[in-house]
Amino acid sequence: MNKGLLSVDEALDVLLAGARPVADIETIPTLQATGRVLAQAQTSSMDVPPMDNAAMDGYAVRLADLTHADTRLRVAQRIAAGAVGTPLAHGTAARIFTGAPIPVGADAVVMQEFCATEGDHVLVRKHPQPEEWIRRRGADIQTGSVVLQSGLRLRAQDTGLAASVGIANLPVHRRVRVALFFTGDELVMPGEPLPPGRIYNSNRFTLNGLARSFGCDVTDYGIVPDRLDATREVLRRAAADNDLIVTSGGVSVGEEDHIKPAVEAEGSLLMWKIAMKPGRPLAFGRVGHAAFIGLPGNPVSSFVTFLIFVRPFLLRTQGVQRVAPQALDARADFDWLRPDTRREFLRARWNEQGGLDLYPTQDSAVLTSTAWADGFVDNPASQVVRAGDRVRFLPFSELCR
């Protein structure tokens, strides 16, 4: 461990311990709930399927009637999905379609491919097994069972599941309100002239996009002048209306870095140097009722630290229980022979051979690497990697949702 530096895991523990899930709950139509966080577990008030039904187009039969090969039965009824048949009489079959209720007395369905029609009769050419192609009532979900757990960030399939048991509305945590602002007199917005010594503010676009991808209500306070009074004034406004304030830049201790004294004047602050690369400086604190996370101004460092630290904090604030991203075990198709003494998040992407390639330069100023990559190789401190080694990969498909 680097002396005087906090590990990534230690910083995460402190951050998550300080995350306060929003208490406000709102009930919204299930059709609009995808992406929201479920506030209360949901149970089913019904069995699914709600009745015995056919799993295949064919003929419903009584096994006792199939006394020999190529049994010939009279087709006494036709049952489509949504219809209800009559009890199946001995010596008869029912033409039945997928999803249709099984008539009382039937104990198997024979696929139509194994049958031949002869007028109003059917020739059954294959002897089915008991209950073959029958879905029994409650085989999927039983009345009273929990179908969705509290703290789940709802996916499309989750809202579909809720709808399948008749749940028309769902209780969800209200959206987390996030304030963003950016410090640095050198920052210029795209579309404006770029004077000497100035740079375009890419972080504003990256962090806005990330925060919105997590379903947050975002208030962007823009670029704040490098003055202590201006920084304090924006902090006060942001804290009054938001759950979390995220800033980019100004978390060092230089004469033009006003985040530290501003947050300390308006609230409380912890300043950390994290044993990670890129993204060593990080600030965490509170201003009024709002949490505060200060990210480094370097574009790659800002991107990485948002995904590693702000993402889990946001999810926990939303009420999500499971916030750790799912890592993949992957093959390195590269050599990394001069690792840093800090934990590294290396930009990499999949190749056609199913392994990972590394971006040619891992310089923290190269924003191109984040757009090129499919995720991060999470490389332990001082860990040499040779082609063919197994590495821990954090895909953006996990980190950016």
N, C-alpha and C positions, 0 to 999 in steps of 0.2 A: 504493500500500500504506500502511496505517495504521502509523505509526511505533511500534515496540515490540510490534506484534501479529504473531502467527504466522498464515500463511495456512492455509486448510482443507487444501489439498493437502500442504503441508509437515508439518502435524500428522499427517495420514494416513500419510505416508511413514515417520515415526518410529514411529507405532503399529504399522504392519504389519511393520516391521523387527524389532520386539520381540515379535511373535507367535510362539509356539512350538507347532507342531502336536502334539497329544497322540500319544504313541508307542504307547500300548496299542491292540491290535487284537483284535477278537472276531469270531468267525464265527457268523452268525445265519441262520435260515431266510429265503430270498428273499421269502417271503410276508410277513415282518415287517420288511423292509428299507427300505420307503418312508420318506423323510425322513432316512435315515442317510447318512453320507459314505463312499464306497467307498475302501478302503485300498489295493487292488491292482487293476490293470487286468485285465479279464476277456476271454478269447479263446474262440472257438467251437470245439467239438470235432466239429461236424457242419455239413453244408450245410443251408441253409434257402432254399427248401423242400428236404426230404430226397429228393424224387423229382419227376420231371416230373408235373404235375397240372393238372387242368382249372380254368380261371378262371371258368367259366360253366356253367350247366346246358345240356345240348345233346347232340350226337352227335359222337363221335370218328370221324374218317374218314381214308382215304388220299386225298391229292389226285389221285393217278394214276387213281383210280376215278371221279372226277368229270369224265367226258368230254363232257358236254353239259348244257344247262340242265335243271333238274328231274330230276336223276339219281335213280333208284330203287335203294335198297340194302336188303339184308336186315339186320335188327337181330339180330346173332348173340349179343350178351351185354349184360348190364346191370351197370354198375360204380358203386357208391355210395362215398361217402367212407369210408375205413377198409377197403375191400375191394381186392383185387388181381385184375385181369382176366387174360385169356389173350391171347397175340399176336393182333393183328387180321388176320384172313384177307382176301385180296383179294376185292373185291366185297361186303364187309360193312361195317356200321357198329356202333358200340358206344354204347348209351344210357349217358350219363355225367353225373355230378353234380359240382357245385363242390367242389374239393378232392380228388376221386378221382384215383388214379394213371392216367396216360395209358398205354394198352396199347401194347406194342411194335408198331411198324409204323405207328401213327397219326401224322400230321404236322399235323393241324389239328382244331379243334373248331368245329362249326357251332352257333350259338345255336338253342335250341329254337323261338324265334320265327320262324326262317327255315326251319322244317321242318314237314312234315305227315305224320302217321302213317297207314299203310294196312295194317292188320292187323299182321303181323310184319315189315313193311317201313317204310322212311321215305323220303319224297320230299324231297330236298335242293334248296331253291329259290334258294339263294344260294351262289355259289362263294367259299369263304373264301380268305384270304391264307395263305401258308406260316406255320405255327406260330401261327395266330390263336387266341386264347383258351387258349393253353398257357403255363403258368408252368414255366420250365425249372429243373431242380435247381441250387441254389446261386445263383439269380438275385438273391436278397436278401442272403444271408450265405454266405460260403465258409469251409470248415474252416480254422482257424488264424488267422482275421481277428479283430482287436480289436473287441469289441462295446460295451464300456464302459470309459471311461478312469478311471484313478485320480484321486481328488480330486473326483469328481462327487457332488453331493448328489442322491441317488436320488429320482426322481419315479416315479409309478405306471407310466408307460410304460417307464421304464428297468428296473424289476423285471419287467415283462411281457416285455421283450426278453430279459432273462436267462433267464426261464423258457422262452422259445421255443427256446433252444438247450440246454435241459436242465440249467441251473445251479440246483441246489436250495438251495444255501447261498452266502452272500456274506461276504467279509471286510470289516468296517467299522471305522472308528475308534470307540473308545468315546465315549460322550456327554461333552461338556465339562461340568465341574462349575462352576457359577456361584454365588457368594455375593452376596446383596443385603442392604444395611442402609441405614437412613435416619436422618439426624440432624436434630434440632430439637425443643426442648421444647415448641414451639407445635403439634406434630402430634398429631392425635387420630384414632382409627380410626372409620369409620362404624359407627353403632349405639351409640356412646358419647355422653354429653352433650358439648355444644360450649360450653365456658366462653368468656367474653369474651377476645379476643385470640388464640384458637386457630383452627386450620384443619384440615379433614379431609385425611388423607394420601392424596391421589389418586396420587402417584408410586409408591407401593407396588403399586398395582393395575396401573398402566401398565407398569412395568418388569418385574414378574413375568410379565405376559401376553406382553410382547415376548420375554423370555428363553426362556420355554417354547415360543413359536412357532418358535424356532430349534432345538428339540429338545434343549435343555440340561437337565441335572439341576440344579434350583434349590434352594438352601437359603436361606430367608428368615430373617434374624436380627432382623427387625422394627425398631422405633424405638429408637435408642440415645440415652441421655441426653446432654445437652450437657456432657460432662465428659471431660477428656483421658484419665483412667485407664479410664473405661468404653469409650471409643473404641479405645484400645490393646488392651484385653482382647478385644474382639470381632474386631479385626483379626487377632490371634494365632490365635484359634479358626478364623476363616474361612480363613486362609492354610494351616492344617494339612491341610485336607480338600478344597480347591478349586483349580481352575486359574485362575479369574478372580474378582476381587472388584469389584463395582460399587456405588458409593455415590451417594446423591443428597443434595445440600446440604452445607454446611460447607466448601466449597472456596475460600472467600474468606479474608481475613486478619483478620477481626474478632475481638474478644475471645471470642466464643462459637463461633468456627469452629475445631474441633479436628482436622479431618482432616489438614491439612498437618503440624502437629507430630507427630501420632500416626503417620502413615505414615513420616515421616522418622526417628522413633525406632525403628520396627520394621523399616524397610527403606530404600528410596530413592524419591525423588519428583521429578518435573518438574512445575512449575506453569506453565500457559500461559494467555495471553489470546489467543483466536482472533479473527481478523478476519471474524466472521460474526454474523449477526443472524437469529434469537435464539440465545443460548447462548454467550456469550463465554468464561466461565471453564471450564477443563478441567484435570484433573490426571491424570498417568500415571506409574506407577512399578511397583515390585515389593515384595512382602512375603513373605519366604521364597521358596518356589517358585511362588507365585501372582503373576500380573499384577494390577495395580490401575488402575482407571479411575474417577475421581471426576467426577460430573456436577453441573451446577448444580441448585439446589433448585427454581427456578421451573418449574412443571409443563410449560409449552410448551417451554422451553429444554431440560429434561430429556428430553422426548420426541424433540426434533429431534436433540440431540447423541447420543442412543442410536442412532438410525438412521444418522446420518452417520459416527459413529466406532466405537461399540461393535459394531454389526452387522458391518462388515468384519473387525474384530478377532476376533470370535467365529467367523466363517466360516473365517478363516485358521487359527485355533486348532483348528477341527474337521478341518482338512486340505483344505478347499476351495481350489482354485487360483484360480478366477475369482471375485473378490469385488465388483467394481465393478457397481453396479446399471445396468440398461439404461435409458437416458434416452430420452424421446420428443421429437420436434420437434412443437410444438403451436402453435396460433393463440391469441394473447391477445385475449379479448373484454373487455378492461378497460384503463384508463389507470393507470399508476404513474409519476407525474410528479415525485415527491420521493424518489428512492431514497437509501438510506443509503450512506455511504462504505465500508461493509463488505459482503461477499458476503451476500446475503439468501436465506432459504428461506421463500418466501411460500406460505401455505396457499391452495390453489385446487382447484376441481373442474370436471369436465366439464359442459357444458350440452347442451341438446337439439340445438343447431346444430353440435356437434362442436368447439366452442372451449372456452376455460377462463374461468371466472368466479373472481374473487378474493373471499375472505371480507371483509366490510365493514370489519372492523378487524383489523390485523395486530399488535396489542398482544400482547406475549409472555406476558401474564397470562391471556389468554382461551383456556382449554382447549377451549371449544366449537369453536373453529376447527379443531382436530385431528380431532374427530369428524365435522364437517361436510365436510371436505376429502377429495379423492381422492388428494392428493399435494402435492408442493412444486414451485413454480416456482423453479428454481435461477438466481437473478438475479445477474449479476456486479456488483461494487462500482460504485456511481454510474451504473448503467445505467437510463436512462429507458425505460419501456415504454408504447407507445401501442396502442390497439385495432387489431388487424390485424397487429401484429408477430409474428414467430416467436420462441418462447421454448423453453428447455430444461425439460422437465417430468419429475420423478421420481415415478412413481406408487407409491402404497402397495403395490400388487400386486407390485412389484419389491422395495421396501424392507422389507416385513414378512414376508419368507420367506427 
